[in-house]
Amino acid sequence: MSEQDTIRLIAGLGNPGPKYDRTRHNAGFWFVDALAQRHGGQFRSESRFAGDVARVTIGGQDVWLLKPMAYMNHSGQPIRLLSDFYRIPVAAILVVHDEIDLPPGAARIKRGGGHGGHNGLRHIMSHLGKDFLRLRLGVGHPGHRDDVVPFVLSRPAPDEDVAIQDSIERALDIAPLLFAGEAQKAMNQLHTSP
């Protein structure tokens, strides 16, 4: 990861509105909300970016936080609008999303790869390609693919919720490494934590 690829934009994925607030699909929103709170950021609605935006300084780096308000299936356009406006390269974008292929409490960082059926990622890739970094927050799997949509649009059980929150806290702790351009070190720390 080169110096110009230090993370400058973090987009947390979710669906807007109180109906979806605590559902598994909104794990990305939970992360950027927690990051803003930890670093004194305040989200405000920005219609030109079709999302809620905050700016924080972490480890001496200015970072934009974005919650697209266009629903999950249309997450790509708000990210593209903001990244184009501030001339942020795709490699300097971190997308945070729920991941059904990981158990609650697991968190993984990766660059590139496919969308795995995740509609938010599918839409982002149609706008940005695949070269963005991802933080995958495990929410568990319902057991059958036909049950995925109602599963991710429902609330996790209390023990799962605690596990997801724990994974968010661990990811928050390694976030400064991402802004220092040390993605590999961040991956190593996050992936070896319990």
C-alpha positions in Angstrom: 0.0 0.0 0.0 1.6 3.2 -1.1 1.5 6.6 0.7 -1.2 8.0 -1.6 -3.3 4.9 -0.8 -3.7 5.7 2.9 -7.4 5.5 3.7 -9.1 8.8 3.1 -12.7 7.7 2.9 -14.6 5.1 5.0 -18.0 4.2 3.8 -20.2 2.2 6.2 -23.0 0.3 4.5 -26.5 0.0 5.7 -30.1 1.0 5.1 -31.5 4.4 6.2 -34.3 4.7 8.7 -35.2 3.5 12.2 -36.8 0.3 10.8 -33.3 -1.0 9.8 -31.2 0.7 12.5 -30.3 -2.4 14.6 -30.4 -5.0 11.8 -27.4 -7.1 10.8 -27.3 -5.4 7.4 -26.5 -2.1 9.1 -23.2 -3.3 10.7 -21.3 -0.9 8.5 -23.3 2.0 9.8 -22.6 0.9 13.4 -18.8 0.9 12.7 -18.7 4.5 11.2 -21.0 5.8 13.9 -18.6 4.3 16.5 -15.6 5.7 14.7 -17.1 9.2 14.6 -18.0 9.0 18.3 -14.5 7.9 19.2 -12.8 10.7 17.2 -15.3 13.6 17.8 -17.0 13.6 14.4 -20.6 14.7 13.7 -22.6 13.3 10.8 -24.6 15.7 8.7 -26.9 15.1 5.8 -25.3 16.0 2.5 -27.7 15.8 -0.4 -25.0 16.3 -3.0 -23.5 13.0 -1.9 -26.8 11.3 -1.1 -25.6 10.4 2.3 -24.6 11.4 5.8 -21.1 12.7 6.0 -18.6 13.3 8.9 -14.9 14.4 8.9 -12.5 13.2 11.5 -8.8 13.4 12.1 -7.1 10.1 13.1 -3.4 9.8 13.6 -2.9 13.2 11.9 -4.9 12.1 8.8 -8.1 13.7 7.7 -10.7 11.0 6.9 -14.2 11.3 5.5 -16.9 9.0 6.9 -19.9 8.3 4.8 -23.2 6.6 5.4 -25.0 6.3 2.0 -28.7 7.1 2.3 -29.7 5.5 -1.0 -30.4 2.0 0.5 -28.0 -0.9 0.3 -28.7 -1.8 -3.4 -27.6 1.8 -4.4 -24.6 2.3 -2.2 -22.1 2.8 -5.1 -23.3 6.2 -6.3 -22.9 8.1 -3.0 -19.4 6.7 -2.6 -18.6 7.6 -6.2 -20.0 11.2 -5.8 -17.9 11.9 -2.6 -14.7 10.2 -3.9 -14.9 12.1 -7.2 -15.6 15.4 -5.5 -12.6 15.1 -3.1 -10.4 13.3 -5.7 -10.0 10.2 -3.5 -8.6 7.3 -5.4 -10.4 3.9 -5.2 -7.4 2.3 -3.4 -7.8 4.9 -0.6 -11.4 3.9 0.1 -12.5 1.5 2.9 -15.9 -0.1 2.6 -17.3 -1.6 5.9 -20.1 -4.1 5.5 -21.9 -7.1 7.1 -20.5 -10.5 6.1 -22.7 -13.6 6.4 -19.7 -15.9 5.6 -18.1 -15.0 8.9 -19.5 -15.8 12.4 -20.6 -12.9 14.7 -17.5 -11.6 16.4 -15.2 -12.1 13.4 -13.8 -9.2 11.5 -11.5 -9.4 8.4 -9.8 -6.9 6.1 -9.3 -7.7 2.4 -8.7 -5.9 -0.8 -10.5 -6.8 -4.0 -12.4 -10.0 -4.6 -16.0 -10.6 -5.7 -19.2 -9.4 -4.1 -20.3 -12.8 -2.8 -24.0 -11.9 -3.5 -23.8 -8.8 -1.4 -26.0 -6.2 -3.2 -24.2 -3.2 -1.7 -20.8 -4.5 -2.9 -22.2 -5.4 -6.3 -23.4 -1.8 -6.8 -20.2 -0.3 -5.5 -18.2 -2.4 -7.9 -20.3 -1.3 -10.8 -19.3 2.3 -9.9 -15.7 1.9 -8.6 -14.3 -1.5 -9.7 -12.8 -3.8 -7.1 -9.6 -2.1 -5.9 -11.1 -0.8 -2.6 -10.3 -2.1 0.8 -13.0 -3.8 2.8 -13.7 -4.4 6.5 -16.0 -7.5 6.7 -17.9 -7.7 9.9 -19.3 -11.2 10.6 -23.0 -11.5 11.3 -23.4 -15.2 10.8 -25.4 -17.2 8.3 -29.0 -18.4 8.5 -28.1 -21.8 7.1 -29.9 -21.6 3.8 -29.5 -19.1 1.0 -33.3 -18.5 0.7 -33.2 -17.2 4.3 -30.4 -14.7 3.8 -32.6 -11.6 3.1 -34.9 -11.9 6.1 -31.9 -12.8 8.2 -29.8 -9.8 7.4 -32.8 -7.5 7.7 -33.5 -8.8 11.3 -31.8 -8.0 14.6 -29.1 -10.3 15.9 -29.7 -12.2 19.1 -28.3 -10.5 22.2 -25.2 -12.7 22.3 -24.6 -12.2 18.6 -25.0 -8.4 19.1 -22.4 -8.4 21.8 -20.0 -10.4 19.6 -20.5 -8.0 16.7 -19.9 -5.0 18.9 -16.7 -6.6 20.2 -15.5 -7.1 16.6 -16.3 -3.4 15.9 -14.2 -2.4 19.0 -11.3 -4.4 17.8 -11.5 -3.0 14.3 -11.6 0.6 15.8 -8.4 -0.2 17.7 -6.5 -1.1 14.5 -8.1 1.7 12.4 -5.1 4.2 12.9 -2.8 1.7 11.2 -5.0 2.0 8.0 -4.6 5.7 8.1 -0.9 5.4 8.4 -0.8 3.3 5.2 -0.1 0.0 7.2 -3.0 -2.2 5.9 -1.0 -5.4 6.2 -0.1 -4.7 9.8 -3.7 -3.8 10.5 -4.8 -7.1 8.9 -2.3 -9.1 11.0 -3.5 -7.6 14.2 -7.2 -7.9 13.5 -7.0 -11.4 12.1 -5.0 -12.8 15.1 -7.2 -11.2 17.8 -9.7 -13.5 19.5 
